[in-house]
Amino acid sequence: MKFWKKVALCILFVEVLGNASGLITFGSIKDWYVKLDHPPGTPPNGIFGPVWVLLFGMMGYALALVLNEESGQNRTVALRWFFIQFILNLAWTPVFFGIHRIDIALVIIVLMVLAIGLTIKNFAALNRLAGGLMTPYFLWVCYASYLNLGFWWLNN
């Protein structure tokens, strides 16, 4: 398969699944989320959507770069970590916004930070650009972890 097709399919895959998970937030933002005490530095709600679209696109491109590398144990491990962190990402939104379990969401996001770090390490070993493309996502999820911790702390 041509590389540009891999890129398009990977970006589409990550964007569709990632944004589908985000659809859960619409109802909760208007009633539950606005009533929570917000930690300092919480951005306006309109920031989250565009940031996630950009980050999901970068993740998809990084995934395509790794899929384009030669098959082997290193690529398998890198892809395993990618999918572990992505599943955690997809689980976080329904837990936080869907069932309103800030405590469980906090555990998920801490595990996600660790899994993203291991994904970056393994991606970078195969393709430096792939690791670099995952770094803004790592930083954003670290920031989101602070917010999750703050929501838990202020609303317990």
Contact map, one row per residue, 1 for C-alpha under 8 A:
111011000000000000000000000000000000000000000000000000000000000000000000000000000000000000000000000000000000000000000000000000000000000000000000000000000000
111111000000000000000000000000000000000000000000000000000000000000000000000000000000000000000000000000000000000000000000000000000000000000000000000000000000
111111100000000000000000000000000000000000000000000000000000000100010000000000000000000000000000000000000000000000000000000000000000000000000000000000000000
011111110000000000000000000000000000000000000000000000000000000000000000000000000000000000000000000000000000000000000000000000000000000000000000000000000000
111111111000000000000000000000000000000000000000000000000000000000000000000000000000000000000000000000000000000000000000000000000000000000000000000000000000
111111111100000000000000000000000000000000000000000000000000000100110000000000000000000000000000000000000000000000000000000000000000000000000000000000000000
001111111110000000000000000000000000000000000000000000000001101110000000000000000000000000000000000000000000000000000000000000000000000000000000000000000000
000111111111000000000000000000000000000000000000000000000000000000000000000000000000000000000000000000000000000000000000000000000000000000000000000000000000
000011111111100000000000000000000000000000000000000000000000000000000000000000000000000000000000000000000000000000000000000000000000000000000000000000000000
000001111111110000000000000000000000000000000000000000000001101100000000000000000000000000000000000000000000000000000000000000000000000000000000000000000000
000000111111111000000000000000000000000000000000000000011111100000000000000000000000000000000000000000000000000000000000000000000000000000000000000000000000
000000011111111100000000000000000000000000000000000000000001000000000000000000000000000000000000000000000000000000000000000000000000000000000000000000000000
000000001111111110000000000000000000000000000000000000000001000000000000000000000000000000000000000000000000000000000000000000000000000000000000000000000000
000000000111111111000000000000000000000000000000000000011011000000000000000000000000000000000000000000000000000000000000000000000000000000000000000000000000
000000000011111111100000000000000000000000000000000010011001000000000000000000000000000000000000000000000000000000000000000000000000000000000000000000000000
000000000001111111110000000000000000000000000000000000000000000000000000000000000000000000000000000000000000000000000000000000000000000000000000000000000000
000000000000111111111000000000000000000000000000000000000000000000000000000000000000000001000000000000000000000000000000000000000000000000000000000000000000
000000000000011111111100000000000000000000000000000000010000000000000000000000000000000011000000000000000000000000000000000000000000000000000000000000000000
000000000000001111111110000000000000000000000000000110000000000000000000000000000000000000000000000000000000000000000000000000000000000000000000000000000000
000000000000000111111111000000000000000000000000000000000000000000000000000000000000000000000000000000000000000000000000000000000000000000000000000000000000
000000000000000011111111000000000000000000000000000000000000000000000000000000000000000001101100000000000000000000000000000000000000000000000000000000000000
000000000000000001111111110000000000000000000000000000000000000000000000000000000000000000001000000000000000000000000000000000000000000000000000000000000000
000000000000000000111111110000000000000000000000000000000000000000000000000000000000000000000000000000000000000000000000000000000000000000000000000000000000
000000000000000000011111111100000000000000000000000000000000000000000000000000000000000000001100110000000000000000000000000000000000000000000000000000000000
000000000000000000000111111110000000000000000000000000000000000000000000000000000000000000001100110000000000000000000000000000000000000000000000000000000000
000000000000000000000111111111000000000000000000000000000000000000000000000000000000000000000000000000000000000000000000000000000000000000000000000000000000
000000000000000000000001111111100000000000000000000000000000000000000000000000000000000000000000000000000000000000000000000000000000000000000000000000000000
000000000000000000000001111111111000000000000000000000000000000000000000000000000000000000000000110000000000000000000000000000000000000000000000000000000000
000000000000000000000000111111111100000000000000000000000000000000000000000000000000000000000000100000000000000000000000000000000000000000000000000000000000
000000000000000000000000011111111100000000000000000000000000000000000000000000000000000000000000000000000000000000000000000000000000000000000000000000000000
000000000000000000000000001111111110000000000000000000000000000000000000000000000000000000000000000000000000000000000000000000000000000000000000000000000000
000000000000000000000000000111111111000000000000000000000000000000000000000000000000000000000000000000000000000000000000000000000000000000000000000000000000
000000000000000000000000000111111111000000000000000000000000000000000000000000000000000000000000100000000000000000000000000000000000000000000000000000000000
000000000000000000000000000011111111000000000000000000000000000000000000000000000000000000000000000000000000000000000000000000000000000000000000000000000000
000000000000000000000000000000111111100000000000000000000000000000000000000000000000000000000000000000000000000000000000000000000000000000000000000000000000
000000000000000000000000000000011111110000000000000000000000000000000000000000000000000000000000000000000000000000000000000000000000000000000000000000100010
000000000000000000000000000000000011111000000000000000000000000000000000000000000000000000000000000000000000000000000000000000000000000000000000000000100110
000000000000000000000000000000000001111101000000000000000000000000000000000000000000000000000000000000000000000000000000000000000000000000000000000001100100
000000000000000000000000000000000000111111000000000000000000000000000000000000000000000000000000000000000000000000000000000000000000000000000000001001100100
000000000000000000000000000000000000011111000000000000000000000000000000000000000000000000000000000000000000000000000000000000000000000000000000000000000000
000000000000000000000000000000000000001111100000000000000000000000000000000000000000000000000000000000000000000000000000000000000000000000000000000000000000
000000000000000000000000000000000000011111110000000000000000000000000000000000000000000000000000000000000000000000000000000000000000000000000000001000000000
000000000000000000000000000000000000000011111011000000000000000000000000000000000000000000000000000000000000000000000000000000000000000000000000000000000000
000000000000000000000000000000000000000001111111000000000000000000000000000000000000000000000000000000000000000000000000000000000000000000000000000000000000
000000000000000000000000000000000000000000111111000000000000000000000000000000000000000000000000000000000000000000000000000000000000000000000000000000000000
000000000000000000000000000000000000000000011111110000000000000000000000000000000000000000000000000000000000000000000000000000000000000000000000000000000000
000000000000000000000000000000000000000000111111111000000000000000000000000000000000000000000000000000000000000000000000000000000000000000000000000000000000
000000000000000000000000000000000000000000111111111100000000000000000000000000000000000000000000000000000000000000000000000000000000000000000000000000000000
000000000000000000000000000000000000000000000111111110000000000000000000000000000000000000000000000000000000000000000000000000000000000000000000000000000000
000000000000000000000000000000000000000000000111111111000000000000000000000000000000000000000000000000000000000000000000000000000000000000000000000000000000
000000000000000000000000000000000000000000000011111111100000000000000000000000000000000000000000000000000000000000000000000000000000000000000000000000000000
000000000000000000100000000000000000000000000001111111110000000000000000000000000000000000000000000000000000000000000000000000000000000000000000000000000000
000000000000001000100000000000000000000000000000111111111000000000000000000000000000000000000000000000000000000000000000000000000000000000000000000000000000
000000000000000000000000000000000000000000000000011111111100000000000000000000000000000000000000000000000000000000000000000000000000000000000000000000000000
000000000000000000000000000000000000000000000000001111111110000000000000000000000000000000000000000000000000000000000000000000000000000110000000000000000000
000000000010011001000000000000000000000000000000000111111111000000000000000000000000000000000000000000000000000000000000000000000000000000000000000000000000
000000000010011000000000000000000000000000000000000011111111100000000000000000000000000000000000000000000000000000000000000000000000000000000000000000000000
000000000010000000000000000000000000000000000000000001111111110000000000000000000000000000000000000000000000000000000000000000000000110000000000000000000000
000000000010010000000000000000000000000000000000000000111111111000000000000000000000000000000000000000000000000000000000000000000000110010000000000000000000
000000100111111000000000000000000000000000000000000000011111111100000000000000000000000000000000000000000000000000000000000000000000000000000000000000000000
000000100110000000000000000000000000000000000000000000001111111110000000000000000000000000000000000000000000000000000000000000000100100000000000000000000000
000000000000000000000000000000000000000000000000000000000111111111000000000000000000000000000000000000000000000000000000001000001110110000000000000000000000
000000100100000000000000000000000000000000000000000000000011111111100000000000100100000000000000000000000000000000000000000000000100000000000000000000000000
001001100100000000000000000000000000000000000000000000000001111111110000000000000000000000000000000000000000000000000000000000000000000000000000000000000000
000000100000000000000000000000000000000000000000000000000000111111111000000000000000000000000000000000000000000000000000000000100100000000000000000000000000
000000000000000000000000000000000000000000000000000000000000011111111000001001100000000000000000000000000000000000000000001001100100000000000000000000000000
000001000000000000000000000000000000000000000000000000000000001111111100001000000000000000000000000000000000000000000000000000000000000000000000000000000000
001001000000000000000000000000000000000000000000000000000000000111111100000000000000000000000000000000000000000000000000000000000000000000000000000000000000
000000000000000000000000000000000000000000000000000000000000000011111110001000000000000000000000000000000000000000000000000001100000000000000000000000000000
000000000000000000000000000000000000000000000000000000000000000000111111001000000000000000000000000000000000000000000000000000000000000000000000000000000000
000000000000000000000000000000000000000000000000000000000000000000001111101100000000000000000000000000000000000000000000000000000000000000000000000000000000
000000000000000000000000000000000000000000000000000000000000000000000111111100000000000000000000000000000000000000000000000000000000000000000000000000000000
000000000000000000000000000000000000000000000000000000000000000000000011111110000000000000000000000000000000000000000000000000000000000000000000000000000000
000000000000000000000000000000000000000000000000000000000000000000000001111111000000000000000000000000000000000000000000010001000000000000000000000000000000
000000000000000000000000000000000000000000000000000000000000000001101111111111100000000000000000000000000000000000000000011001000000000000000000000000000000
000000000000000000000000000000000000000000000000000000000000000000000011111111110000000000000000000000000000000000000000000000000000000000000000000000000000
000000000000000000000000000000000000000000000000000000000000000000000000111111111000000000000000000000000000000000000000010000000000000000000000000000000000
000000000000000000000000000000000000000000000000000000000000000001000000011111111100000000000000000000000000000000000010011000000000000000000000000000000000
000000000000000000000000000000000000000000000000000000000000001001000000001111111110000000000000000000000000000000000010000000000000000000000000000000000000
000000000000000000000000000000000000000000000000000000000000000000000000000111111111000000000000000000000000000000000000000000000000000000000000000000000000
000000000000000000000000000000000000000000000000000000000000000000000000000011111111100000000000000000000000000000110110000000000000000000000000000000000000
000000000000000000000000000000000000000000000000000000000000001000000000000001111111110000000000000000000000000000110010000000000000000000000000000000000000
000000000000000000000000000000000000000000000000000000000000000000000000000000111111111000000000000000000000000000000000000000000000000000000000000000000000
000000000000000000000000000000000000000000000000000000000000000000000000000000011111111100000000000000000000000000100000000000000000000000000000000000000000
000000000000000000000000000000000000000000000000000000000000000000000000000000001111111110000000000000000000000110110010000000000000000000000000000000000000
000000000000000000000000000000000000000000000000000000000000000000000000000000000111111111000000000000000000000000000000000000000000000000000000000000000000
000000000000000000000000000000000000000000000000000000000000000000000000000000000011111111100000000000000000000000000000000000000000000000000000000000000000
000000000000000000000000000000000000000000000000000000000000000000000000000000000001111111110000000000000001101100000000000000000000000000000000000000000000
000000000000000001000000000000000000000000000000000000000000000000000000000000000000111111111000000000000000100100000000000000000000000000000000000000000000
000000000000000011001000000000000000000000000000000000000000000000000000000000000000011111111100000000000000000000000000000000000000000000000000000000000000
000000000000000000001000000000000000000000000000000000000000000000000000000000000000001111111110000000000001000000000000000000000000000000000000000000000000
000000000000000000000000000000000000000000000000000000000000000000000000000000000000000111111111000000001001100000000000000000000000000000000000000000000000
000000000000000000001101100000000000000000000000000000000000000000000000000000000000000011111111110000001000000000000000000000000000000000000000000000000000
000000000000000000001001100000000000000000000000000000000000000000000000000000000000000001111111111000000000000000000000000000000000000000000000000000000000
000000000000000000000000000000000000000000000000000000000000000000000000000000000000000000111111111111011000000000000000000000000000000000000000000000000000
000000000000000000000000000000000000000000000000000000000000000000000000000000000000000000011111111111011000000000000000000000000000000000000000000000000000
000000000000000000000001100110001000000000000000000000000000000000000000000000000000000000001111111110000000000000000000000000000000000000000000000000000000
000000000000000000000001100100000000000000000000000000000000000000000000000000000000000000001111111100000000000000000000000000000000000000000000000000000000
000000000000000000000000000000000000000000000000000000000000000000000000000000000000000000000111111110000000000000000000000000000000000000000000000000000000
000000000000000000000000000000000000000000000000000000000000000000000000000000000000000000000011111111000000000000000000000000000000000000000000000000000000
000000000000000000000000000000000000000000000000000000000000000000000000000000000000000000000011101111111000000000000000000000000000000000000000000000000000
000000000000000000000000000000000000000000000000000000000000000000000000000000000000000000000011000111111100000000000000000000000000000000000000000100110000
000000000000000000000000000000000000000000000000000000000000000000000000000000000000000000000000000011111110000000000000000000000000000000000000000000010000
000000000000000000000000000000000000000000000000000000000000000000000000000000000000000000000011000011111111000000000000000000000000000000000000000000000000
000000000000000000000000000000000000000000000000000000000000000000000000000000000000000000011011000011111111100000000000000000000000000000000000000100000000
000000000000000000000000000000000000000000000000000000000000000000000000000000000000000000000000000001111111110000000000000000000000000000000000100110010000
000000000000000000000000000000000000000000000000000000000000000000000000000000000000000000000000000000111111111000000000000000000000000000000000000000000000
000000000000000000000000000000000000000000000000000000000000000000000000000000000000000100110000000000011111111100000000000000000000000000000000000000000000
000000000000000000000000000000000000000000000000000000000000000000000000000000000000000110010000000000001111111110000000000000000000000000001000100000000000
000000000000000000000000000000000000000000000000000000000000000000000000000000000000000000000000000000000111111111000000000000000000000000000000100000000000
000000000000000000000000000000000000000000000000000000000000000000000000000000000000000100000000000000000011111111100000000000000000000000000000000000000000
000000000000000000000000000000000000000000000000000000000000000000000000000000000000100110000000000000000001111111110000000000000000000000001000000000000000
000000000000000000000000000000000000000000000000000000000000000000000000000000000000100000000000000000000000111111111000000000000000000001001100000000000000
000000000000000000000000000000000000000000000000000000000000000000000000000000000000000000000000000000000000011111111100000000000000000000000000000000000000
000000000000000000000000000000000000000000000000000000000000000000000000000000001101100000000000000000000000001111111110000000000000000000000000000000000000
000000000000000000000000000000000000000000000000000000000000000000000000000000001100100000000000000000000000000111111111000000000000010001000000000000000000
000000000000000000000000000000000000000000000000000000000000000000000000000000000000000000000000000000000000000011111111100000000000000001000000000000000000
000000000000000000000000000000000000000000000000000000000000000000000000000000001000000000000000000000000000000001111111110000000000000000000000000000000000
000000000000000000000000000000000000000000000000000000000000000000000000000001101100100000000000000000000000000000111111111000000010000000000000000000000000
000000000000000000000000000000000000000000000000000000000000000000000000000000000000000000000000000000000000000000011111111100000111011000000000000000000000
000000000000000000000000000000000000000000000000000000000000000000000000000000000000000000000000000000000000000000001111111110000010000000000000000000000000
000000000000000000000000000000000000000000000000000000000000000000000000011011000000000000000000000000000000000000000111111111000010000000000000000000000000
000000000000000000000000000000000000000000000000000000000000010001000000001001000000000000000000000000000000000000000011111111110110000000000000000000000000
000000000000000000000000000000000000000000000000000000000000000000000000000000000000000000000000000000000000000000000001111111111111000000000000000000000000
000000000000000000000000000000000000000000000000000000000000000000000000000000000000000000000000000000000000000000000000111111110010000000000000000000000000
000000000000000000000000000000000000000000000000000000000000000001001000011000000000000000000000000000000000000000000000011111110100000000000000000000000000
000000000000000000000000000000000000000000000000000000000000000011001000000000000000000000000000000000000000000000000000001111111110000000000000000000000000
000000000000000000000000000000000000000000000000000000000000000000000000000000000000000000000000000000000000000000000000001111111111000000000000000000000000
000000000000000000000000000000000000000000000000000000000000010000000000000000000000000000000000000000000000000000000000000100111111100000000000000000000000
000000000000000000000000000000000000000000000000000000000000111011000000000000000000000000000000000000000000000000000001001101111111110000000000000000000000
000000000000000000000000000000000000000000000000000000000000010000000000000000000000000000000000000000000000000000000011111110111111111000000000000000000000
000000000000000000000000000000000000000000000000000000000000000000000000000000000000000000000000000000000000000000000001000100011111111100000000000000000000
000000000000000000000000000000000000000000000000000000000110110000000000000000000000000000000000000000000000000000000000000000001111111110000000000000000000
000000000000000000000000000000000000000000000000000000000110010000000000000000000000000000000000000000000000000000010001000000000111111111000000000000000000
000000000000000000000000000000000000000000000000000000000000000000000000000000000000000000000000000000000000000000000001000000000011111111100000000000000000
000000000000000000000000000000000000000000000000000000100000000000000000000000000000000000000000000000000000000000000000000000000001111111110000000000000000
000000000000000000000000000000000000000000000000000000100010000000000000000000000000000000000000000000000000000000000000000000000000111111111000000000000000
000000000000000000000000000000000000000000000000000000000000000000000000000000000000000000000000000000000000000010011000000000000000011111111100000000000000
000000000000000000000000000000000000000000000000000000000000000000000000000000000000000000000000000000000000000000000000000000000000001111111110000000000000
000000000000000000000000000000000000000000000000000000000000000000000000000000000000000000000000000000000000000000000000000000000000000111111111000000000000
000000000000000000000000000000000000000000000000000000000000000000000000000000000000000000000000000000000000100110000000000000000000000011111111100000000000
000000000000000000000000000000000000000000000000000000000000000000000000000000000000000000000000000000000000000010000000000000000000000001111111110000000000
000000000000000000000000000000000000000000000000000000000000000000000000000000000000000000000000000000000000000000000000000000000000000000111111111000000000
000000000000000000000000000000000000000000000000000000000000000000000000000000000000000000000000000000000000000000000000000000000000000000011111111100000000
000000000000000000000000000000000000000000000000000000000000000000000000000000000000000000000000000000000100110000000000000000000000000000001111111110000000
000000000000000000000000000000000000000000000000000000000000000000000000000000000000000000000000000000000000000000000000000000000000000000000111111111000000
000000000000000000000000000000000000001001000000000000000000000000000000000000000000000000000000000000000000000000000000000000000000000000000011111111100000
000000000000000000000000000000000000000000000000000000000000000000000000000000000000000000000000000001001100000000000000000000000000000000000001111111110000
000000000000000000000000000000000000000000000000000000000000000000000000000000000000000000000000000000000100000000000000000000000000000000000000111111111000
000000000000000000000000000000000000011000000000000000000000000000000000000000000000000000000000000000000000000000000000000000000000000000000000011111111100
000000000000000000000000000000000001111000000000000000000000000000000000000000000000000000000000000001000000000000000000000000000000000000000000001111111110
000000000000000000000000000000000000000000000000000000000000000000000000000000000000000000000000000001100100000000000000000000000000000000000000000111111111
000000000000000000000000000000000000000000000000000000000000000000000000000000000000000000000000000000000000000000000000000000000000000000000000000011111111
000000000000000000000000000000000000111000000000000000000000000000000000000000000000000000000000000000000000000000000000000000000000000000000000000001111111
000000000000000000000000000000000001100000000000000000000000000000000000000000000000000000000000000000000000000000000000000000000000000000000000000000111111
000000000000000000000000000000000000000000000000000000000000000000000000000000000000000000000000000000000000000000000000000000000000000000000000000000011111
